[in-house]
Amino acid sequence: MAQQRLRRKVIGALEVNRRAGVRNDGLSLRSMRNRLEVEWQAREIHPWDQGLAPERSAQRFVQQCLEDVDAAISRLFATLPDTDEIVLRVLDPASGDPIVTGTVSRAEASAATAGSVGMKLKSLGLVYRLANWQFESLGN
């Protein structure tokens, strides 16, 4: 319902010359996409995990971050039914550098079936690089 309202508004905005109430000479809508761009900072691991060995702590951070990204994508699409695609950037809490980036479409997200969360996110087109269970910066 909301998608149809949005579509009608876009079509109305494309009407260029109204002549005596006749609206047949407007621009013809062929397609439209509603795109959300969102950026957030990854959260640190929970305080009770801070005493872990550095390698285990790094693994926990990566797993938590990827699970957070997966959950955020699902919640954003569920909360915003008009959104067709989400462009996201996740920033490292220490450096502020991007560690996960990409664009996910609603259709891809609903069809994703990969086993692990990491493979699922990669299959959606998200980009992240790991070296020894630590995120590498993707640059600015």
C-alpha positions as CSV (number, residue, x, y, z in Angstrom):
1,M,0.0,0.0,0.0
2,A,2.7,2.4,1.0
3,Q,4.8,1.5,-2.1
4,Q,1.8,2.3,-4.3
5,R,1.3,5.7,-2.6
6,L,5.0,6.5,-3.2
7,R,4.7,5.4,-6.8
8,R,1.7,7.7,-7.3
9,K,3.6,10.6,-5.8
10,V,6.5,10.0,-8.1
11,I,4.2,9.8,-11.1
12,G,2.5,13.0,-10.0
13,A,5.9,14.7,-9.8
14,L,6.7,13.6,-13.4
15,E,3.6,15.3,-14.8
16,V,5.1,18.3,-16.6
17,N,2.3,20.1,-18.4
18,R,-1.2,20.0,-17.0
19,R,-3.6,21.2,-19.6
20,A,-7.1,21.8,-18.4
21,G,-6.9,18.9,-16.0
22,V,-5.6,16.5,-18.7
23,R,-2.6,14.7,-17.5
24,N,-1.6,12.6,-20.5
25,D,1.4,14.5,-21.6
26,G,3.7,13.9,-18.6
27,L,6.8,11.9,-18.4
28,S,6.3,8.2,-18.3
29,L,7.7,6.4,-15.3
30,R,9.6,3.2,-16.4
31,S,11.1,2.2,-13.1
32,M,12.0,3.5,-9.6
33,R,14.1,2.4,-6.7
34,N,14.0,3.7,-3.2
35,R,17.5,3.6,-1.7
36,L,18.6,4.0,1.9
37,E,22.2,4.9,2.7
38,V,23.3,4.0,6.2
39,E,26.6,4.1,8.1
40,W,27.3,2.9,11.6
41,Q,30.1,2.2,13.9
42,A,30.6,-1.5,14.8
43,R,30.2,-2.1,18.5
44,E,33.0,-3.3,20.7
45,I,32.7,-6.8,22.1
46,H,30.8,-7.2,25.3
47,P,32.8,-6.3,28.5
48,W,32.7,-9.9,29.7
49,D,34.5,-11.0,26.6
50,Q,37.3,-8.4,27.0
51,G,39.4,-10.8,29.1
52,L,39.8,-13.3,26.3
53,A,43.1,-13.9,24.5
54,P,43.7,-11.4,21.7
55,E,43.1,-13.9,18.9
56,R,39.8,-15.1,20.5
57,S,38.7,-11.5,21.2
58,A,39.3,-10.6,17.5
59,Q,37.3,-13.7,16.4
60,R,34.5,-12.7,18.7
61,F,34.5,-9.1,17.4
62,V,34.3,-10.3,13.7
63,Q,31.5,-12.8,14.4
64,Q,29.5,-10.2,16.4
65,C,30.0,-7.5,13.7
66,L,28.9,-9.8,10.9
67,E,25.8,-11.0,12.9
68,D,25.0,-7.3,13.7
69,V,25.1,-6.5,9.9
70,D,22.9,-9.4,9.0
71,A,20.4,-8.5,11.7
72,A,20.4,-4.8,10.8
73,I,19.7,-5.6,7.1
74,S,16.8,-7.8,8.1
75,R,15.3,-5.2,10.5
76,L,15.8,-2.3,8.1
77,F,13.9,-4.1,5.3
78,A,11.2,-5.2,7.7
79,T,10.8,-1.7,9.2
80,L,11.0,0.2,5.9
81,P,8.8,-1.6,3.4
82,D,9.3,1.1,0.7
83,T,13.1,0.6,0.7
84,D,14.3,-1.4,-2.4
85,E,18.0,-1.4,-1.5
86,I,20.4,-0.5,1.3
87,V,23.8,0.9,0.8
88,L,25.8,0.4,4.0
89,R,29.1,1.1,5.5
90,V,30.3,-0.3,8.9
91,L,33.1,1.5,10.5
92,D,35.8,0.1,12.9
93,P,35.2,1.5,16.4
94,A,38.9,2.1,17.0
95,S,40.1,3.6,13.7
96,G,36.9,4.8,12.0
97,D,37.9,3.1,8.8
98,P,35.2,1.2,6.8
99,I,35.4,-2.6,7.4
100,V,32.2,-3.7,5.7
101,T,30.6,-2.0,2.7
102,G,28.2,-2.7,-0.1
103,T,24.7,-2.5,-1.5
104,V,22.0,-5.1,-0.7
105,S,18.7,-5.3,-2.6
106,R,15.5,-6.5,-0.9
107,A,15.1,-9.3,-3.4
108,E,18.7,-10.6,-2.7
109,A,18.2,-10.3,1.0
110,S,15.0,-12.3,1.0
111,A,16.5,-15.0,-1.3
112,A,19.8,-15.4,0.6
113,T,20.3,-19.0,1.9
114,A,24.0,-19.3,2.6
115,G,25.0,-21.3,5.6
116,S,27.3,-19.1,7.6
117,V,26.6,-15.4,8.2
118,G,29.9,-14.4,6.6
119,M,29.1,-16.3,3.4
120,K,25.5,-15.0,3.4
121,L,26.8,-11.4,3.5
122,K,29.3,-12.1,0.8
123,S,26.6,-13.6,-1.4
124,L,24.6,-10.4,-0.9
125,G,27.4,-8.5,-2.4
126,L,28.9,-7.0,0.8
127,V,32.6,-6.6,0.9
128,Y,34.9,-7.2,3.9
129,R,38.4,-8.6,4.2
130,L,39.8,-10.6,7.0
131,A,43.5,-11.3,7.9
132,N,44.1,-13.6,10.9
133,W,40.5,-13.0,12.1
134,Q,40.8,-9.3,12.0
135,F,39.1,-6.9,9.7
136,E,41.3,-5.0,7.2
137,S,40.4,-1.5,6.3
138,L,38.6,-1.0,3.1
139,G,39.9,2.6,2.7
140,N,37.8,5.7,2.8
